[in-house]
Amino acid sequence: MNLAWILLFLPLAIAAANQLILKKTGLAPLLSTASALGTFALAVMLLGKNETSHFAWATLGDFSINIGIKLDQLSTGMMIVVTGIGLLVHVFSLAYMKEDEAKARYFTSLSLFMFSMTGIVLADNFIMTFIFWELVGLSSFLLIGHWYQKDSAADAAKKAFLCNRIGDFGFMVGILMLWGITGHLGFDQMKSGLAAFQAANPAIFSSVLSAAVLCIFCGAIGKSAQLPLHVWLPDAMEGPTPVSALIHAATMVAAGVYMLFRLQFTLGFEAFEALQASTVIAWTGGITALVAALMATQQNDIKRVLAYSTLSQLGYMVMAVGLVHGEAGMFHLFTHAWFKALLFLGSGAVIYACHHEQDIWKMGGLLKKMPVTGFTFLIGFAALIAVPYTSGFFSKEQILEAAHEKEPILFWIAAVVAVLTPFYMTRLYVVAFLGKNRSENASHAHEVGPLMLGPLVILAVLGVIAGFPFVASKFAPAYLQPEHLVHLGFVTYVSVGALAIGVLTGFMVYAGKEKDPISIPLLQNRFYIDGFYDNFIVRYFQDTLASIIAFFDEWVINGLIVNGLSRSAESLGNRFRLIQSGSLQGYAFVFGLGVLIVVYFIVFGR
Amino acid sequence: MASLNDYLLVSGLLFAIGLAGVVVRRNIIVVFMCLELMLSAANLTLVAFSRFHPAANGLPDYNGQMLVFFVITVAAAEVAVGLAIIVALYRARQTIHTDDLTSLKG
């Protein structure tokens, strides 16, 4: 159990040491990487353990808030994902950030992120989850804004933080509601509390629980970037690419799915069957998957395409959780983490080789220049579009099965997404890696160094094998082993058919093209959602509110209270100043008069 | 023989003259003299009370007269200090006229 505490606090200690002592020495990157290696080793050692331990962090009378660790298959499996990808990203960053001036700050923030994420995964109660939830928000903010000298990066960091805060407010309300319902905050006691509440209030049980779950889901909407708060994730690509791989593809954005599944697991899956909240969650996920996939088809920035694809895959996972087939969602989270980290790191290598060129139309022909990167990217691409016998295929299959069984409309939405995914990924691959070089930068690109290729190759291997039962049953946070490796049936036919249609149309439309033959402004502008937020919500709501508050601040707080008090004191003082005539005899006269009055009252006053 | 009231009347007059002098006069030396006059008025009252309030054995109550000596002593000390202050004041300001001493005006 002590190992788990070390696992939690090691990255924090490293982050503190880096920030406070080692900033100038150049040791910070190595130390952070060593800590990532250490946490990965610890995570492997703790895999599959079942233990809990906690200490009281804040005590108020009978009530105490604990910091605790809960080890089970779900948390230890998730730790493998977090620390494994974390380690590879640290190694990749050593090369990617070599020239960066603020390496120490970057690695400190990475360590802080590892600490926060570990806290979310290992938490044994909801308050602790919430605390670390905010901490990952902070570290994400710091890392997105790493190149804060660029306005776009600073704005993106702010946007991410604000979007997350909106969701987190709901999350907090949800936690409090759940606390009210069950009377407990710890995961272990919640189920009995829920049963007691159900027995006492059978009539309102399901609606109250629904409300609480929906509030908690708000947190997941923010963190896992579901509609309508998805806008921050594509902008978050302003951060360094390894960060996008670790935080904005593999781990942090999956925290919402993890937390929802933890909630279901804690309260019992049967409570979520036929709950209205579950329907809302499933539909939110499904619509996000569809909308994000549509938007991905018309993006030109390599990282943005991947970002929208992440959104879309997260939509899949959330949909699975909403359909109360969370284990399928968690399985997809597990496989997706590996291959999406692979794709992001691959795009990082490409961007690095092309001197920070991110527009795919200015790349082209990179497969010849960078064979290893191109090939590993191809594997990630295959896993993402669910080519049979890659990891993505197995997990997506489970989600499609779940949707097919529960909700046919969602199944067809998911099937459309399964056509769109291969389409936009083929577009990306064909345009960026095949054909001929379309710019100066691309023609000078050459293969990256071993520190970058190593993580790519490891992730490529995992991207293929992570879906097979011999890996998944041991390492995945939650996994329901199917009877047959591939169950040939309607769902599989649809899935493979969708794949074939998507890849073929992608090839036909984009092979050998110099510029995008399709132009759909609606999709290029991301359904005008960002514009709507900027021009409508920000202008009318935020600015109106801001001007009201500014008025209140200027006139009531500043004018009436602050300046008013000082002005009244001043004018009172001015009145009293007149009494101080400075004339000695005046004082003596008043003094004598006072004595007379006192004498008068003493003698005649009774 | 004069009664207690006569003494108190004279003493009250002395005190009133002193107080009027303190309030009205502008020369600080005169103000100072008027202060002394007020102290004398108080002394006269004390002696009068002592004389007209005999103790059990028929002798005057000497407590009052003791107090007079104390007042005279203190007044002497006060004159020493007060005149020194006035001299210092004159050296600093070249005036002993109270109308010119308005530094404390707010």
Interface residues (C-beta under 8 A of the other chain):
Chain A: F576 R577 L578 I579 Q580 S581 G582 S583 L584 Q585 A588 F589 G592
Chain B: L19 V22 V23 V24 R25 R26 I28 V31 T98 D99 L101 T102 S103 L104 K105 G106
